Amino acid sequence: MDPSDFRRHGHALVDWIAEYLANPERYPVLPRIAPGTVRDALPPAAPEQGEPFDRIFADFERIIVPALTHWNHPGFFAYFAITASEPGILAELLSAALNQQAMLWRTSPAATELEEVSLAWLRRLMGLPDVFEGVIYDTASVSSLHALAAAREAAVPGVRPLGLAQRPDVPRMRIYCSEQAHSSIDKAVILLGLGHEALYRVPCDDEFRMVSGALAAAIAEDRANGWLPVAAVATVGTTSTTSVDPVAEIAEICRQENIWLHVDAAYAGVAAMVPGYEWVLDGADRADSLVVNPHKWLFTPFDLSAFYCRRMDLVRQAFALTPDYLKTVESTPVRNLMDTGVQLGRRFRSLKLWMVLRHFGADGIRERLGEHMRLARLFADWIDASAGFVRVAPVPLSVVCFRADADDAFNERLLEAVNAGGEVFLSHTRLQNRFTLRLAIGNLRTTEAHVARAWTILQETALQLRTPVEQ
Ligand SMILES: Cc1ncc(COP(=O)(O)O)c(C=O)c1O
């Protein structure tokens, strides 16, 4: 592209983005399109001849935008609501322009060292000790995979050279997590070759937290039956209800049993920054590893997962491998990020974390997280005071689980009808085997008025669904 064209399109693009961010409510949160719409609107093959950017952008607006789910919409209350904040967006733009590939210190000293600095900032903000070395991956799923790979490395000698097949010296391994732990733990166990049966799901109490006594009992029983307990995963902020496992108790069991403790704080770890919420990471200082996702509740555009490990040497032991063509000789020892995981190439993700942390400042972050939790409590109060709805779980952070006081089919219809309106988007889960609605607050653009509007829509829609249609 000609530099002057680039400048013109760049300005227009930034204007478009600014307009989009200023007014996300002009779009329905969920696109009103049928599956296949985008695919069918595009030719089956790439063009032979290059096309002018104006034409490409016109198609972006015509075909792509109507098919977007608007995660930036203040009425987005599904899953975990997230935010692409302005400093994060600008950092992503720069990151693409600079095209840093930080596999080696030499291939991007800035990306390598900024990753160290920004992760140390985040670690200290969360009150975690400096013994944790950090590395950035794309997602919590990949972070937890590396955690459990390191745990396997610690528990079983020779996995790297020998693998696991046909090894009579290696008993069946066991990983423990709660019934409410995220499915990424299942995937990690499967991928590490332990077999899905290696994952034991420890029961939860009636507030959806792991029962630590049940963990201890399961480990004892497994040992008696010849299993090798390898790791326990404690969740700080479970996906369905944001319940927080008793990490300190679990840490003590892991210490006694000499097994790895991984803390999945993907969503809720950042809450520890907020005065009064330090407790969410109580005991996490004793973990072997921990993951927190700034792309969830720290205003960082997707994707950025921060992985902290007390024994990063084990991650390196598992994965460091330097072919001749990647050998470098620096005058002083350097960190090469390719050594801390499966992937070779790495994006310059730390740039957005650094810019987000600097832009908001610790106080600005605390204030916004605190406001999200206030809004969640407010919504929970409305549910509690209403006749037609019931709350299904405690609200420790910024997610409210509830249902209309009716059967599952009604609640499913309610959710569909509410989401079809386009103003709000909520998701669901299953708790105590009942269909449950979730309202997750985490988007910077969500205000009390949006939460109130969601509540009005829910009540009005429930009323309409309850009112018999006149013949
Ligand atoms: C507790 C928890 N852990 C892990 C994940 C997986 O996150 P990611 O999409 O970053 O892999 C999620 C996703 O919501 C989650 O809630």
The ligand as an ORCA input file, in Angstrom:
! r2SCAN-3c Opt
* xyz 0 1
  C     -12.122    -20.165     35.527
  C     -11.740    -20.212     34.076
  N     -10.597    -20.807     33.714
  C     -10.218    -20.894     32.437
  C     -10.982    -20.352     31.434
  C     -10.516    -20.467     30.013
  O     -10.137    -19.227     29.545
  P      -9.405    -19.031     28.150
  O     -10.485    -18.685     27.178
  O      -8.468    -17.890     28.379
  O      -8.710    -20.287     27.815
  C     -12.184    -19.715     31.755
  C     -13.024    -19.142     30.711
  O     -14.013    -18.508     30.939
  C     -12.573    -19.654     33.101
  O     -13.732    -19.099     33.458
*
